[in-house]
């Protein structure tokens, strides 16, 4: 399971990739996966993307870890 620091690192390392898929917002949030708490990267899209991975890999030194990725459909925020 990923902690908050790992999820933030995944967000930073994969922001360009997610924007290229059409994400207009990228954040992290705590969620439950297989009954355990974990942190995930949340990518916000105008429309559900055709293909998106379930996880993002992060590298820290020689360690490779995975962080869950969740795609959500949400309209872009418009300032009033």
SELUM-765757 format. One record per atom (N, C-alpha, C): residue number from 1; residue in three letters; atom name; x, y, z. Coordinates in steps of 0.001 Angstrom, whole numbers, plus 500000, padded with zeros to 6 digits. Layout:
<atoms>
ATOM	NUM	ALA	CA	X	Y	Z $
...
</atoms>
This chain:
<atoms>
ATOM	1	UNK	N	500832	498834	500000 $
ATOM	1	UNK	CA	500000	500000	500000 $
ATOM	1	UNK	C	500891	501249	500000 $
ATOM	2	UNK	N	500392	502283	499371 $
ATOM	2	UNK	CA	501176	503509	499220 $
ATOM	2	UNK	C	500863	504500	500336 $
ATOM	3	UNK	N	501891	505198	500777 $
ATOM	3	UNK	CA	501665	506255	501761 $
ATOM	3	UNK	C	501527	507591	501022 $
ATOM	4	UNK	N	501253	508657	501776 $
ATOM	4	UNK	CA	501019	509967	501174 $
ATOM	4	UNK	C	502241	510477	500413 $
ATOM	5	UNK	N	503415	510273	500951 $
ATOM	5	UNK	CA	504645	510720	500298 $
ATOM	5	UNK	C	504840	510017	498954 $
ATOM	6	UNK	N	504595	508723	498917 $
ATOM	6	UNK	CA	504745	507958	497676 $
ATOM	6	UNK	C	503717	508401	496633 $
ATOM	7	UNK	N	502491	508667	497065 $
ATOM	7	UNK	CA	501455	509133	496138 $
ATOM	7	UNK	C	501820	510499	495563 $
ATOM	8	UNK	N	502349	511394	496387 $
ATOM	8	UNK	CA	502789	512703	495889 $
ATOM	8	UNK	C	503919	512558	494883 $
ATOM	9	UNK	N	504849	511643	495152 $
ATOM	9	UNK	CA	505947	511409	494227 $
ATOM	9	UNK	C	505418	510877	492890 $
ATOM	10	UNK	N	504459	509970	492941 $
ATOM	10	UNK	CA	503861	509439	491711 $
ATOM	10	UNK	C	503163	510549	490934 $
ATOM	11	UNK	N	502462	511432	491637 $
ATOM	11	UNK	CA	501796	512563	490990 $
ATOM	11	UNK	C	502820	513449	490280 $
ATOM	12	UNK	N	503915	513729	490956 $
ATOM	12	UNK	CA	504961	514570	490363 $
ATOM	12	UNK	C	505615	513895	489157 $
ATOM	13	UNK	N	505956	512609	489293 $
ATOM	13	UNK	CA	506673	511908	488228 $
ATOM	13	UNK	C	505800	511641	487008 $
ATOM	14	UNK	N	504479	511566	487170 $
ATOM	14	UNK	CA	503597	511177	486066 $
ATOM	14	UNK	C	502623	512268	485635 $
ATOM	15	UNK	N	502807	513495	486112 $
ATOM	15	UNK	CA	501889	514586	485777 $
ATOM	15	UNK	C	501806	514822	484270 $
ATOM	16	UNK	N	502932	514854	483583 $
ATOM	16	UNK	CA	502922	515088	482128 $
ATOM	16	UNK	C	502192	513969	481400 $
ATOM	17	UNK	N	502420	512720	481801 $
ATOM	17	UNK	CA	501744	511570	481197 $
ATOM	17	UNK	C	500229	511701	481359 $
ATOM	18	UNK	N	499779	512050	482563 $
ATOM	18	UNK	CA	498343	512159	482819 $
ATOM	18	UNK	C	497730	513341	482064 $
ATOM	19	UNK	N	498458	514445	481965 $
ATOM	19	UNK	CA	497956	515585	481192 $
ATOM	19	UNK	C	497842	515224	479708 $
ATOM	20	UNK	N	498788	514443	479209 $
ATOM	20	UNK	CA	498724	514006	477810 $
ATOM	20	UNK	C	497526	513099	477559 $
ATOM	21	UNK	N	497049	512405	478590 $
ATOM	21	UNK	CA	495844	511584	478470 $
ATOM	21	UNK	C	494577	512434	478532 $
ATOM	22	UNK	N	494733	513706	478928 $
ATOM	22	UNK	CA	493593	514616	478987 $
ATOM	22	UNK	C	493176	515041	480380 $
ATOM	23	UNK	N	493948	514697	481400 $
ATOM	23	UNK	CA	493595	515090	482762 $
ATOM	23	UNK	C	493713	516604	482929 $
ATOM	24	UNK	N	492701	517209	483511 $
ATOM	24	UNK	CA	492751	518645	483770 $
ATOM	24	UNK	C	493045	518932	485239 $
ATOM	25	UNK	N	493073	517911	486051 $
ATOM	25	UNK	CA	493416	518057	487461 $
ATOM	25	UNK	C	494029	516766	487974 $
ATOM	26	UNK	N	495008	516892	488855 $
ATOM	26	UNK	CA	495679	515718	489419 $
ATOM	26	UNK	C	495885	515977	490907 $
ATOM	27	UNK	N	495413	515072	491727 $
ATOM	27	UNK	CA	495525	515219	493165 $
ATOM	27	UNK	C	495792	513849	493787 $
ATOM	28	UNK	N	495894	513811	495089 $
ATOM	28	UNK	CA	496002	512527	495778 $
ATOM	28	UNK	C	494924	512480	496842 $
ATOM	29	UNK	N	494550	511269	497236 $
ATOM	29	UNK	CA	493542	511108	498269 $
ATOM	29	UNK	C	493689	509735	498900 $
ATOM	30	UNK	N	493236	509621	500127 $
ATOM	30	UNK	CA	493261	508338	500818 $
ATOM	30	UNK	C	492042	507525	500372 $
ATOM	31	UNK	N	492231	506227	500198 $
ATOM	31	UNK	CA	491142	505344	499793 $
ATOM	31	UNK	C	491365	503960	500382 $
ATOM	32	UNK	N	490371	503103	500246 $
ATOM	32	UNK	CA	490519	501713	500669 $
ATOM	32	UNK	C	490685	500842	499443 $
ATOM	33	UNK	N	491640	499932	499510 $
ATOM	33	UNK	CA	491881	498986	498428 $
ATOM	33	UNK	C	492128	497628	499072 $
ATOM	34	UNK	N	491321	496672	498711 $
ATOM	34	UNK	CA	491392	495333	499303 $
ATOM	34	UNK	C	491271	495390	500828 $
ATOM	35	UNK	N	490435	496283	501312 $
ATOM	35	UNK	CA	490185	496402	502737 $
ATOM	35	UNK	C	491231	497164	503528 $
ATOM	36	UNK	N	492272	497665	502862 $
ATOM	36	UNK	CA	493337	498397	503548 $
ATOM	36	UNK	C	493383	499842	503050 $
ATOM	37	UNK	N	493768	500748	503954 $
ATOM	37	UNK	CA	493912	502150	503570 $
ATOM	37	UNK	C	495193	502335	502771 $
ATOM	38	UNK	N	495082	503137	501732 $
ATOM	38	UNK	CA	496220	503480	500900 $
ATOM	38	UNK	C	495986	504872	500332 $
ATOM	39	UNK	N	497008	505470	499802 $
ATOM	39	UNK	CA	496863	506733	499094 $
ATOM	39	UNK	C	496928	506441	497603 $
ATOM	40	UNK	N	496163	507204	496820 $
ATOM	40	UNK	CA	496107	507021	495375 $
ATOM	40	UNK	C	496238	508365	494682 $
ATOM	41	UNK	N	496682	508317	493435 $
ATOM	41	UNK	CA	496680	509492	492573 $
ATOM	41	UNK	C	495302	509537	491917 $
ATOM	42	UNK	N	494653	510689	491988 $
ATOM	42	UNK	CA	493332	510887	491401 $
ATOM	42	UNK	C	493498	511824	490209 $
ATOM	43	UNK	N	493146	511341	489024 $
ATOM	43	UNK	CA	493231	512147	487807 $
ATOM	43	UNK	C	491815	512522	487380 $
ATOM	44	UNK	N	491583	513812	487162 $
ATOM	44	UNK	CA	490265	514319	486797 $
ATOM	44	UNK	C	490197	514577	485295 $
ATOM	45	UNK	N	489151	514056	484664 $
ATOM	45	UNK	CA	488969	514161	483218 $
ATOM	45	UNK	C	487581	514720	482916 $
ATOM	46	UNK	N	487439	515378	481749 $
ATOM	46	UNK	CA	486118	515820	481282 $
ATOM	46	UNK	C	485266	514615	480890 $
ATOM	47	UNK	N	485910	513627	480278 $
ATOM	47	UNK	CA	485240	512396	479844 $
ATOM	47	UNK	C	486118	511224	480249 $
ATOM	48	UNK	N	485496	510079	480495 $
ATOM	48	UNK	CA	486263	508890	480871 $
ATOM	48	UNK	C	487247	508548	479749 $
ATOM	49	UNK	N	488547	508463	480055 $
ATOM	49	UNK	CA	489531	508109	479020 $
ATOM	49	UNK	C	489351	506660	478584 $
ATOM	50	UNK	N	489725	506386	477338 $
ATOM	50	UNK	CA	489575	505024	476806 $
ATOM	50	UNK	C	490436	504030	477578 $
ATOM	51	UNK	N	491696	504352	477758 $
ATOM	51	UNK	CA	492596	503451	478475 $
ATOM	51	UNK	C	493413	504245	479474 $
ATOM	52	UNK	N	493479	503712	480669 $
ATOM	52	UNK	CA	494281	504333	481719 $
ATOM	52	UNK	C	494779	503208	482624 $
ATOM	53	UNK	N	496027	503264	483038 $
ATOM	53	UNK	CA	496546	502183	483894 $
ATOM	53	UNK	C	495898	502209	485284 $
ATOM	54	UNK	N	495911	501085	485960 $
ATOM	54	UNK	CA	495381	500989	487324 $
ATOM	54	UNK	C	496371	501501	488357 $
ATOM	55	UNK	N	497658	501506	487991 $
ATOM	55	UNK	CA	498704	501933	488924 $
ATOM	55	UNK	C	499745	502761	488180 $
ATOM	56	UNK	N	500523	503501	488959 $
ATOM	56	UNK	CA	501667	504242	488441 $
ATOM	56	UNK	C	502905	503740	489176 $
ATOM	57	UNK	N	503991	503558	488456 $
ATOM	57	UNK	CA	505247	503130	489081 $
ATOM	57	UNK	C	506069	504342	489475 $
ATOM	58	UNK	N	506668	504247	490651 $
ATOM	58	UNK	CA	507595	505298	491081 $
ATOM	58	UNK	C	508935	504654	491377 $
ATOM	59	UNK	N	509966	505440	491194 $
ATOM	59	UNK	CA	511318	504957	491454 $
ATOM	59	UNK	C	511956	505825	492514 $
ATOM	60	UNK	N	512512	505169	493512 $
ATOM	60	UNK	CA	513290	505830	494565 $
ATOM	60	UNK	C	514570	505048	494703 $
ATOM	61	UNK	N	515632	505595	494155 $
ATOM	61	UNK	CA	516885	504852	494149 $
ATOM	61	UNK	C	516719	503603	493301 $
ATOM	62	UNK	N	516961	502450	493887 $
ATOM	62	UNK	CA	516806	501187	493152 $
ATOM	62	UNK	C	515441	500552	493365 $
ATOM	63	UNK	N	514634	501118	494267 $
ATOM	63	UNK	CA	513316	500576	494560 $
ATOM	63	UNK	C	512291	501046	493542 $
ATOM	64	UNK	N	511448	500130	493107 $
ATOM	64	UNK	CA	510320	500460	492244 $
ATOM	64	UNK	C	509053	500065	492998 $
ATOM	65	UNK	N	508132	501009	493115 $
ATOM	65	UNK	CA	506887	500771	493839 $
ATOM	65	UNK	C	505716	501171	492948 $
ATOM	66	UNK	N	504526	500693	493287 $
ATOM	66	UNK	CA	503331	501082	492544 $
ATOM	66	UNK	C	502377	501840	493452 $
ATOM	67	UNK	N	501701	502812	492858 $
ATOM	67	UNK	CA	500712	503634	493539 $
ATOM	67	UNK	C	499415	503526	492735 $
ATOM	68	UNK	N	498287	503289	493400 $
ATOM	68	UNK	CA	497018	503203	492662 $
ATOM	68	UNK	C	496695	504503	491927 $
ATOM	69	UNK	N	496057	504353	490767 $
ATOM	69	UNK	CA	495610	505491	489969 $
ATOM	69	UNK	C	494110	505354	489759 $
ATOM	70	UNK	N	493380	506425	490055 $
ATOM	70	UNK	CA	491928	506439	489892 $
ATOM	70	UNK	C	491572	507559	488924 $
ATOM	71	UNK	N	490759	507239	487918 $
ATOM	71	UNK	CA	490273	508247	486970 $
ATOM	71	UNK	C	488858	508633	487381 $
ATOM	72	UNK	N	488631	509932	487501 $
ATOM	72	UNK	CA	487297	510428	487835 $
ATOM	72	UNK	C	486880	511450	486785 $
ATOM	73	UNK	N	485596	511431	486463 $
ATOM	73	UNK	CA	485055	512408	485530 $
ATOM	73	UNK	C	484529	513579	486341 $
ATOM	74	UNK	N	485033	514770	486027 $
ATOM	74	UNK	CA	484626	515995	486710 $
ATOM	74	UNK	C	484818	517165	485767 $
ATOM	75	UNK	N	483896	518083	485803 $
ATOM	75	UNK	CA	484037	519273	484957 $
ATOM	75	UNK	C	485139	520155	485480 $
ATOM	76	UNK	N	485783	520869	484574 $
ATOM	76	UNK	CA	486826	521816	484955 $
ATOM	76	UNK	C	486234	522902	485822 $
ATOM	77	UNK	N	487016	523326	486816 $
ATOM	77	UNK	CA	486613	524426	487682 $
ATOM	77	UNK	C	486699	525733	486904 $
ATOM	78	UNK	N	485663	526537	486995 $
ATOM	78	UNK	CA	485668	527842	486337 $
ATOM	78	UNK	C	485546	528917	487408 $
ATOM	79	UNK	N	486486	529817	487430 $
ATOM	79	UNK	CA	486440	530921	488384 $
ATOM	79	UNK	C	485296	531867	488025 $
ATOM	80	UNK	N	484640	532371	489032 $
ATOM	80	UNK	CA	483516	533290	488774 $
ATOM	80	UNK	C	483972	534714	488839 $
</atoms>
